[in-house]
Amino acid sequence: MSEVTRSLLQRWGASFRRGADFDSWGQLVEAIDEYQILARHLQKEAQAQHNNSEFTEEQKKTIGKIATCLELRSAALQSTQSQEEFKLEDLKKLEPILKNILTYNKEFPFDVQPVPLRRILAPGEEENLEFEEDEEEGGAGAGSPDASPARVPGTLLPRLPSEPGMTLLTIRIEKIGLKDAGQCIDPYITVSVKDLNGIDLTPVQDTPVASRKEDTYVHFNVDIELQKHVEKLTKGAAIFFEFKHYKPKKRFTSTKCFAFMEMDEIKPGPIVIELYKKPTDFKRKKLQLLTKKPLYLHLHQTLHKE
């Protein structure tokens, strides 16, 4: 085993243990972050085409399956359903497999398959690239024909059925103000509703890529249907808007900034909200404004009540 591979396995192992420790302590947001970051690194190695890898194709497949299990555990922590989930004790069975990947030759304990490498970074990953190798210089530039991968045209969901006495909320994302608005490639916004611990209360939705860019604005003009009646949202919940764009040189989609709206701001009509620096702080404890300039996220709210 080369020193490079030994170091890589040690870093993977340390990341795995950090995630499992957070998980066992009930620090779910931190566990989810750690699992997703490690899953991306494992997916990247599992699908690497370089010839200097010490891993065989079979070992890469096992690494990819471990990444899938990390994704499953991450999804289980974010789920509010009580259905069959991927449990922490299941995940812990994979630690010795990852540690001894070069000699492991048994059948994988779970019926899963490797998943494709996602180009979207896990929360906070840009600030936590502890074992990310430096990207090679001279990556695809903005003018390159394949600089940006094909993006699914949004994952917006329809309005929920109305219920007597209950309120539904439609948020129109009109535009966002940014000093370098015209330079953003394939910009879109991820909308989520989180509780005070940063746990999802509704399905996450992505807007389609922005409709146009002009001056210091990126225009969207799309409606987001909140996937929960306003009265059913927990105390302290907030609606988050993460502005994301594609970075051709690094070949991934990155969060540029974020904004959020708290429950007392749910009122019919227009509203502008401030932009904050990444990484997205779903717990709202260490907020730092993106700019002192008067640049905001412009929204319009419509309340529907039976």
HELIX and SHEET records of a PDB file:
HELIX    1   1 GLU A    3  TRP A   25  1                                  23    
HELIX    2   2 LEU A   28  ALA A   46  1                                  19    
HELIX    3   3 GLU A   57  GLN A   78  1                                  22    
HELIX    4   4 LEU A   88  LYS A   92  1                                   5    
HELIX    5   5 GLU A   95  LYS A   99  1                                   5    
HELIX    6   6 GLU A  125  ASN A  128  5                                   4    
HELIX    7   7 ALA A  181  GLN A  183  5                                   3    
HELIX    8   8 VAL A  230  LYS A  232  5                                   3    
HELIX    9   9 MET A  263  GLU A  265  5                                   3    
SHEET    1   A 5 ARG A 212  GLU A 214  0                                        
SHEET    2   A 5 TYR A 217  GLU A 225 -1                                        
SHEET    3   A 5 THR A 167  GLY A 177 -1                                        
SHEET    4   A 5 TYR A 296  LYS A 305 -1                                        
SHEET    5   A 5 GLY A 269  GLU A 274 -1                                        
SHEET    1   B 5 GLN A 205  ASP A 206  0                                        
SHEET    2   B 5 ILE A 185  LYS A 194 -1                                        
SHEET    3   B 5 ALA A 238  LYS A 247 -1                                        
SHEET    4   B 5 PHE A 252  GLU A 262 -1                                        
SHEET    5   B 5 TYR A 276  LYS A 277 -1                                        
END                                                                             
